[in-house]
Amino acid sequence: MARRRRSRLPLLAAAAVVLGLSGWVVGGWYSSGPLEKQVEFDVAEGEGLSLLADDLQEQGVVGSATMFKLRARLLGGGTEVKAGSFLIPKAASEATILEILKGDKVIRRLVTIPEGMPSVLVAERLMANKDLTGAVSAPLEGSVLPDSYDWQKGEPRTAVLKRMQAAMDKTLAELWAKRTPRTVAKTPQEALILASIVEKETGKPEERRMVAGLYSNRLRKGMLLQADPTIIYPITKGKPLGRRIRQSEIQAVNGYNTYTMVGLPKGPITNPGRDSIAAVLDPAETDALFMVADGTGGHVFADTLQQHNSNVAKWFALRKARGEL
C-alpha cells in the first residue's frame, strides 16, 4: 500500500505569513514615519514606554502606539529613555525616534544670572519663566552664584534656585581655601559681603583686584568704606535707583550705609560673581585709599586725599563738559 505524501502547502503558507509579518514589523521600524515637520518632544522623569508611545501617537510622531511599543521591545535594544526635551526630525523612523530619546542630545535650556544681579531680580527672572512650576521667593542676598543654569520644562523653580545656591556654596568654599594672607576677610561670609561691594563698584573686570585692595586698605585703617551701592541697597533691595542719591539717604543710619558706619555692611548687597570673590581673597597690593570715576566705566585711584581731590575736580570738569552738570 503506498504512503500518502503530506502536502507542504500549509507549511509554506505559514512560513510566508511569518516572513510577511516579520518584514512588516522590521520594515515599519526603519521606514519613514508620519511626522510632517520637526517637533520638540518632552519626556517626563520616569515616563514609561506605554505612556511615551501614547504621547508619540497623539502628537503625530508615530502612526501607532501599539506597534511602536511592540517594535521597540523586539528591536529597540532596551526601552529606557532619558528625561528632557528632544528634537524629532520630519519623517523620523521609529528606530530613529527611540535612538534620539535614549541619547544625550537633550535640548539645553538655560537661565542666566548676570554678575551683580540682586536676589529680588533672580526671583523675578525665575517667576517670569512660564515653563517652570511653583512659586519662589527672593533668596538670601549673596546666596546665588551668577552663571547659566540648565532647566527642564515643568521643573520646580525651587529646584533651579537650589542648584544656583549649591554652586555658590561650592565656589565660595573652593576660593576660600585658596585665600591669600592679604585678604581682610575673616570668614567666608565677610568675603561674600566685600565681594558684593566690589561687584557693584566697578564695571571693568580688570579693576576688581584693585578695588578690592582699596577697600581692604580702608578696612584695615578703620576708615569709612563710603561705597554708594550700600546706600542704595536698603532703598531698592539692589534694583537700580533711577535717580541721584539724596543727601538724606547719604546720612541715613542703618545696617548697610557705609557712609555712616565703619566696617562691612551686615550682609551682601548683591550676588557677586566668582571673579569678585577671588579678588577679595587675593586683592591687589596697593596703597590706594580713594577712587573716582574716570568717564569710561572705570576709576582713577589715589593714595592721598590731595591726589583724590585733584582727580575729583577733573571728573567734575569732564561731566560739566558733557552737559551732565
C-alpha positions, 0 to 999 in steps of 0.5 A: 500500500503506498504512503500518502505524501503530506502536502507542504502547502500549509507549511509554506503558507505559514512560513510566508505569513511569518516572513510577511509579518516579520518584514512588516514589523522590521520594515515599519521600524526603519521606514519613514514615519508620519511626522510632517515637520520637526517637533520638540518632544518632552519626556517626563522623569520616569515616563514609561514606554506605554505612556511615551508611545501614547504621547508619540501617537497623539502628537503625530510622531508615530502612526501607532502606539501599539506597534511602536511599543511592540517594535521597540521591545523586539528591536529597540535594544532596551526601552529606557529613555532619558528625561528632557526635551528632544528634537524629532526630525520630519519623517523620523523612523521609529528606530530613529525616534527611540535612538534620539530619546535614549541619547544625550542630545537633550535640548539645553535650556538655560537661565542666566544670572548676570554678575551683580544681579540682586536676589529680588531680580533672580526671583523675578527672572525665575517667576517670569519663566512660564515653563517652570512650576511653583512659586519662589521667593527672593533668596538670601542676598549673596546666596546665588552664584551668577552663571547659566543654569540648565532647566527642564520644562515643568521643573520646580523653580525651587529646584533651579534656585537650589542648584544656583545656591549649591554652586555658590556654596561650592565656589565660595568654599573652593576660593576660600581655601585658596585665600591669600594672607592679604585678604581682610576677610575673616570668614567666608561670609565677610568675603561674600559681603566685600565681594558684593561691594566690589561687584557693584563698584566697578564695571571693568573686570580688570579693576576688581583686584584693585578695588578690592585692595582699596577697600581692604586698605580702608578696612584695615585703617578703620576708615569709612568704606563710603561705597554708594551701592550700600546706600542704595541697597536698603532703598531698592533691595539692589534694583537700580535707583533711577535717580541721584542719591539724596543727601538724606539717604547719604546720612541715613543710619542703618545696617548697610550705609557705609557712609555712616558706619565703619566696617562691612555692611551686615550682609551682601548687597548683591550676588557677586560673581566668582571673579569678585570673590577671588579678588577679595581673597587675593586683592591687589597690593596697593596703597590706594585709599580713594577712587573716582570715576574716570568717564569710561566705566572705570576709576582713577585711584589715589593714595592721598586725599590731595591726589583724590581731590585733584582727580575729583575736580577733573571728573567734575570738569569732564561731566560739566563738559558733557552737559551732565552738570 
